[in-house]
Amino acid sequence: KPSCKPGEPFSCGCWSLSQNGFLTASKRFVEKDLDVSVAGRSFMITGANSGIGKAAAMAIAKKGGTVHMVCRNKDKAEEARADIVKESGNKEVYVHILDLSETRKVWEFAEAFKKKYKALNVLINNAGSIMSQRDVNAEGLEKSFAVNVLGIYILTKSLVPLLEKSPDPRVISVTSGGMFVQKLRIGNLQSERGRYDGTMVYAQHKRQQVVMTEQFAKTHTNIHFSVMHPGWVDTPAVANAMPDFHRSMKESLRSPDQGADTVVWLAISEVAITNPSGRFYQDRRVVSTHLPLAWTHSSPLEEQKFMSLLEELAKKFQPH
C-alpha cells in the first residue's frame, strides 16, 4: 500500500507501479516474445474469473492454450468462461470450482486433477484474499493464510509430479508491493497475536509467497518458478479491500490486461525461462525482492523453518 500524500499520487517513489510506469516500461518490451502459439499446452489459473486472472486466461486462450480456470464462484466463473470462449474462439477452457480457503478440498482437488489429466505445463497462482477481520476456516486456520499461503503451497506441491512430467513446466505466483515492507515472520502464521490488520497480514503473506517461490526453485529444479508484481491494478479485489486507495488512485491504476502482461510473458515466452528459476519480476524484468537498505531480509535457517512449518500443516490435512 503506497504511502503517497493525498493529491500526490505515487509521490512515494512507487510511480513505476502505476499505469504510466507500465507505459514507460512497455517501450522496451519485445513484441515477438509473445508471438507464440501454445496450442497443446495446458495452463491452470486460480482466481481466473475476474481481474488479472481473467485477463491472463483470455490472453492464453487467444494463443491457443488449454485453460483450466480454478474459481470459487460457479456463476461468475461460467460467465467469465463464456466471455473467454466467445472472444478467443477457443473452446478448450474448463471451469473447476474450488475455494482455496478450504484446506482439505485443495488437496482433494489437486489429487483428482492429477488422475484426470495427463499434463499440466503451467500453474498460475493468482487467487488472493484480504480479510477485513480475522476469520478461521473449518480446519481452524486463519482464512487469508489458508488462501494466500497454505493453499498455494498444497496446490503447487501436489501438482509438482504432473508438472515435472509435462514439457517446459512453469509455476508463476502473483504477489503485491506490500511485501516490500514485510520481513518473513514465522512465529504468528495464524495472526492470532496482536491487532488484526488485514492489509498488513496480506502483505506478510505476499512476502511468504516470495520466499516459497525461492525455496521451491531450489527443491524442484526441473520446473521454472517465478513470482511477479503486477503493479497497482484496477481490479474488483482492490476496489473491495482498499476502497479509499482505489478511489484516490483510480486514474493512475493499471488495467487488468496491463497487470497480467508479465504473468502471460512468464507463462508463454521462451525468453522468460532463460532467466534463473525462483526470481521476482516487474514489467518483464528481474528485480530485487527487497528495497535498498531494507531490513526485510531473513536468514536461510528462517526460510527453511518456514517451509517445514508449511509442510507439517499441509500433511495434517492431507487425505489418506
C-alpha positions as CSV (number, residue, x, y, z in Angstrom):
1,K,0.0,0.0,0.0
2,P,1.8,3.2,-1.1
3,S,2.3,5.9,1.5
4,C,1.6,8.7,-1.0
5,K,0.3,12.0,0.2
6,P,-3.3,12.9,-0.8
7,G,-3.3,14.7,-4.1
8,E,0.2,13.5,-4.9
9,P,-0.3,10.1,-6.4
10,F,2.8,7.9,-6.3
11,S,5.0,10.7,-4.7
12,C,6.4,7.9,-2.6
13,G,8.5,6.5,-5.4
14,C,6.1,3.8,-6.4
15,W,5.3,5.7,-9.7
16,S,6.8,2.7,-11.6
17,L,3.8,0.6,-10.4
18,S,1.2,3.0,-11.9
19,Q,-0.3,2.9,-15.4
20,N,2.3,5.5,-16.6
21,G,5.0,3.3,-15.1
22,F,3.7,0.4,-17.2
23,L,3.5,2.6,-20.4
24,T,7.1,3.7,-19.9
25,A,8.3,0.1,-19.2
26,S,6.4,-1.3,-22.2
27,K,8.5,0.8,-24.6
28,R,11.4,-1.7,-24.0
29,F,9.1,-4.8,-24.4
30,V,10.0,-7.1,-27.3
31,E,6.7,-7.8,-29.2
32,K,7.8,-11.1,-30.6
33,D,8.3,-12.5,-27.1
34,L,4.5,-13.1,-27.1
35,D,4.3,-14.1,-30.7
36,V,3.9,-17.8,-29.9
37,S,1.3,-20.4,-30.2
38,V,0.7,-22.5,-27.1
39,A,-1.7,-25.0,-28.7
40,G,-1.4,-28.3,-26.9
41,R,-0.1,-26.7,-23.7
42,S,-2.3,-26.6,-20.6
43,F,-2.5,-23.7,-18.0
44,M,-4.1,-23.7,-14.6
45,I,-5.1,-20.3,-13.3
46,T,-6.5,-19.7,-9.9
47,G,-8.9,-16.8,-9.4
48,A,-9.5,-16.7,-13.1
49,N,-13.0,-15.2,-13.3
50,S,-12.0,-11.5,-12.8
51,G,-9.1,-9.0,-12.8
52,I,-5.6,-10.2,-13.6
53,G,-6.6,-13.9,-13.6
54,K,-9.3,-13.4,-16.2
55,A,-7.0,-11.2,-18.3
56,A,-4.3,-13.8,-18.3
57,A,-6.8,-16.6,-19.1
58,M,-8.1,-14.6,-22.1
59,A,-4.6,-13.9,-23.4
60,I,-3.6,-17.5,-23.1
61,A,-6.8,-18.8,-24.7
62,K,-6.2,-16.4,-27.6
63,K,-2.8,-18.0,-28.1
64,G,-4.5,-21.5,-28.4
65,G,-3.7,-22.8,-24.9
66,T,-5.9,-25.1,-22.9
67,V,-7.1,-23.1,-19.9
68,H,-8.2,-24.6,-16.5
69,M,-10.0,-21.8,-14.6
70,V,-10.0,-22.6,-10.8
71,C,-12.6,-20.4,-9.2
72,R,-14.7,-20.1,-6.1
73,N,-17.9,-18.8,-7.5
74,K,-19.6,-21.0,-10.1
75,D,-21.8,-18.4,-11.7
76,K,-19.1,-15.8,-12.1
77,A,-16.7,-18.5,-13.4
78,E,-19.2,-19.7,-16.0
79,E,-19.9,-16.1,-17.1
80,A,-16.1,-15.4,-17.4
81,R,-15.6,-18.7,-19.3
82,A,-18.4,-17.7,-21.8
83,D,-16.6,-14.3,-22.4
84,I,-13.3,-16.0,-22.9
85,V,-14.6,-18.7,-25.3
86,K,-16.6,-16.1,-27.3
87,E,-13.7,-13.6,-27.6
88,S,-10.9,-16.1,-28.2
89,G,-12.8,-18.7,-30.3
90,N,-11.1,-21.3,-28.1
91,K,-13.4,-23.9,-26.5
92,E,-10.6,-25.6,-24.6
93,V,-11.5,-23.6,-21.5
94,Y,-12.6,-25.5,-18.4
95,V,-14.1,-24.4,-15.1
96,H,-13.1,-26.1,-11.8
97,I,-14.9,-24.9,-8.6
98,L,-12.6,-24.7,-5.6
99,D,-12.5,-22.5,-2.5
100,L,-8.8,-22.2,-1.7
101,S,-9.6,-21.4,1.9
102,E,-10.9,-25.0,2.4
103,T,-7.6,-26.7,3.0
104,R,-8.6,-30.3,2.7
105,K,-10.5,-29.6,-0.5
106,V,-7.4,-28.1,-2.1
107,W,-5.6,-31.4,-1.6
108,E,-8.7,-33.4,-2.9
109,F,-8.9,-31.1,-6.0
110,A,-5.2,-31.4,-6.9
111,E,-5.2,-35.2,-6.4
112,A,-8.3,-35.6,-8.6
113,F,-6.9,-33.3,-11.2
114,K,-3.7,-35.4,-11.5
115,K,-5.8,-38.6,-12.0
116,K,-8.0,-37.0,-14.7
117,Y,-5.4,-35.0,-16.8
118,K,-2.2,-36.3,-18.4
119,A,-0.4,-33.0,-18.4
120,L,-0.1,-29.5,-16.8
121,N,2.5,-27.2,-18.3
122,V,1.9,-24.1,-16.3
123,L,0.4,-23.3,-12.9
124,I,-0.5,-19.6,-12.2
125,N,-1.2,-18.9,-8.5
126,N,-3.2,-15.8,-8.9
127,A,-6.1,-16.0,-6.3
128,G,-5.7,-14.0,-3.2
129,S,-7.7,-12.9,-0.2
130,I,-7.6,-9.8,2.0
131,M,-9.8,-10.0,5.1
132,S,-11.1,-7.0,7.0
133,Q,-11.3,-9.1,10.2
134,R,-9.8,-12.3,11.4
135,D,-11.8,-15.4,10.5
136,V,-11.0,-19.1,10.5
137,N,-11.9,-22.0,8.2
138,A,-13.3,-25.4,9.1
139,E,-9.8,-26.7,9.9
140,G,-9.2,-23.8,12.4
141,L,-6.7,-21.9,10.1
142,E,-6.9,-18.2,9.6
143,K,-8.7,-17.8,6.3
144,S,-6.4,-15.5,4.4
145,F,-3.4,-17.6,5.3
146,A,-5.2,-20.6,4.1
147,V,-5.8,-19.0,0.7
148,N,-2.7,-16.9,0.2
149,V,-0.1,-19.3,1.6
150,L,-1.1,-22.8,2.5
151,G,-3.5,-23.2,-0.4
152,I,-0.7,-22.2,-2.8
153,Y,1.8,-24.5,-1.1
154,I,-0.5,-27.5,-1.2
155,L,-1.7,-26.9,-4.8
156,T,1.8,-26.4,-6.1
157,K,3.3,-29.3,-4.1
158,S,0.6,-31.7,-5.1
159,L,0.8,-30.8,-8.8
160,V,4.6,-31.0,-8.9
161,P,4.7,-34.6,-10.2
162,L,2.2,-33.7,-13.0
163,L,4.2,-30.6,-13.9
164,E,7.5,-32.5,-13.9
165,K,6.3,-35.0,-16.5
166,S,5.0,-32.2,-18.7
167,P,7.3,-30.4,-21.2
168,D,8.7,-27.0,-20.2
169,P,6.8,-26.8,-16.8
170,R,6.4,-23.4,-15.1
171,V,4.9,-22.1,-11.9
172,I,4.1,-18.4,-11.6
173,S,2.7,-16.7,-8.5
174,V,1.2,-13.2,-8.4
175,T,2.4,-11.1,-5.4
176,S,2.0,-7.5,-4.4
177,G,4.1,-4.5,-3.5
178,G,3.0,-4.7,0.2
179,M,5.6,-7.4,0.6
180,F,8.4,-4.8,0.3
181,V,7.6,-3.6,3.8
182,Q,7.4,-7.0,5.3
183,K,10.1,-9.3,6.7
184,L,9.3,-13.0,6.8
185,R,7.7,-13.7,10.2
186,I,7.1,-17.4,11.1
187,G,6.0,-17.0,14.8
188,N,2.5,-15.8,14.1
189,L,1.4,-17.6,10.9
190,Q,-2.3,-17.7,12.0
191,S,-2.3,-13.9,13.0
192,E,-3.5,-14.8,16.5
193,R,-1.4,-12.3,18.3
194,G,-1.8,-8.5,18.2
195,R,-4.4,-6.4,16.4
196,Y,-5.5,-7.9,13.1
197,D,-4.8,-5.6,10.2
198,G,-6.0,-7.3,7.0
199,T,-3.8,-5.3,4.7
200,M,-0.6,-5.9,6.7
201,V,-1.5,-9.6,7.1
202,Y,-1.9,-9.8,3.3
203,A,1.4,-8.0,2.7
204,Q,3.1,-10.6,5.1
205,H,1.5,-13.4,3.0
206,K,3.0,-11.9,-0.1
207,R,6.5,-11.9,1.4
208,Q,5.8,-15.5,2.3
209,Q,4.9,-16.3,-1.3
210,V,8.3,-14.8,-2.5
211,V,10.2,-17.0,0.0
212,M,8.1,-20.0,-1.0
213,T,9.0,-19.4,-4.7
214,E,12.7,-19.1,-3.9
215,Q,12.6,-22.3,-1.9
216,F,10.5,-24.3,-4.4
217,A,13.0,-23.3,-7.1
218,K,15.9,-24.9,-5.1
219,T,13.9,-28.1,-4.4
220,H,12.2,-28.7,-7.8
221,T,14.9,-27.9,-10.3
222,N,13.1,-29.3,-13.3
223,I,10.4,-26.6,-13.0
224,H,10.8,-22.9,-13.7
225,F,9.4,-20.9,-10.8
226,S,8.8,-17.2,-10.8
227,V,6.9,-14.6,-8.8
228,M,5.8,-11.3,-10.1
229,H,4.4,-7.9,-9.0
230,P,1.6,-6.7,-11.4
231,G,1.8,-3.1,-10.3
232,W,-1.2,-1.2,-8.9
233,V,-4.1,-2.7,-10.8
234,D,-7.8,-1.7,-11.1
235,T,-9.4,-5.0,-10.0
236,P,-12.6,-5.8,-8.1
237,A,-10.4,-7.2,-5.3
238,V,-8.5,-3.8,-4.9
239,A,-11.8,-1.9,-5.0
240,N,-13.4,-4.1,-2.3
241,A,-10.4,-4.4,0.0
242,M,-8.9,-0.9,-0.3
243,P,-11.8,1.4,-1.3
244,D,-10.0,4.7,-0.3
245,F,-6.8,3.8,-2.1
246,H,-8.9,2.7,-5.1
247,R,-10.9,5.9,-5.1
248,S,-8.0,8.3,-4.8
249,M,-5.7,6.4,-7.3
250,K,-8.3,5.3,-9.8
251,E,-6.9,7.4,-12.6
252,S,-3.4,6.1,-12.1
253,L,-4.2,2.4,-11.8
254,R,-3.2,-0.2,-14.4
255,S,-5.8,-2.1,-16.4
256,P,-6.1,-5.8,-15.7
257,D,-4.5,-6.5,-19.1
258,Q,-1.5,-4.4,-18.1
259,G,-1.4,-6.1,-14.7
260,A,-1.5,-9.5,-16.4
261,D,1.2,-8.7,-19.0
262,T,4.2,-10.1,-17.1
263,V,2.1,-13.2,-16.0
264,V,1.5,-14.0,-19.6
265,W,5.1,-13.3,-20.6
266,L,6.3,-15.6,-17.8
267,A,3.8,-18.3,-18.8
268,I,4.4,-18.4,-22.6
269,S,7.5,-16.7,-23.8
270,E,10.7,-18.6,-24.5
271,V,12.9,-15.8,-23.2
272,A,11.4,-15.8,-19.7
273,I,12.9,-19.2,-18.9
274,T,16.4,-18.1,-19.9
275,N,16.4,-16.4,-16.5
276,P,17.2,-18.5,-13.4
277,S,14.3,-20.1,-11.6
278,G,13.0,-18.5,-8.4
279,R,13.3,-14.9,-9.4
280,F,11.0,-11.9,-8.8
281,Y,9.7,-9.8,-11.8
282,Q,8.1,-6.5,-12.5
283,D,7.3,-5.5,-16.1
284,R,9.1,-8.4,-17.7
285,R,12.3,-7.7,-15.8
286,V,14.0,-9.4,-12.8
287,V,14.0,-7.0,-9.9
288,S,15.2,-7.3,-6.2
289,T,12.8,-8.7,-3.6
290,H,14.0,-6.0,-1.2
291,L,14.1,-2.2,-1.3
292,P,17.6,-0.7,-1.0
293,L,19.0,-0.8,2.6
294,A,15.9,-2.7,3.6
295,W,15.6,-4.5,7.0
296,T,13.4,-7.2,5.3
297,H,16.0,-9.9,4.7
298,S,15.6,-13.2,6.5
299,S,18.1,-16.0,7.2
300,P,18.3,-19.2,5.2
301,L,17.5,-21.0,8.5
302,E,14.3,-19.0,9.0
303,E,13.3,-19.7,5.4
304,Q,13.8,-23.4,5.8
305,K,11.9,-23.4,9.1
306,F,9.0,-21.6,7.3
307,M,8.9,-24.3,4.6
308,S,9.0,-27.1,7.3
309,L,6.1,-25.4,9.1
310,L,4.1,-25.3,5.8
311,E,4.9,-29.0,5.2
312,E,3.7,-30.0,8.7
313,L,0.5,-28.1,8.3
314,A,-0.1,-29.4,4.8
315,K,0.4,-33.0,5.8
316,K,-2.0,-32.6,8.7
317,F,-4.9,-32.1,6.3
318,Q,-3.8,-34.4,3.5
319,P,-6.4,-37.0,2.7
320,H,-5.2,-40.6,3.3
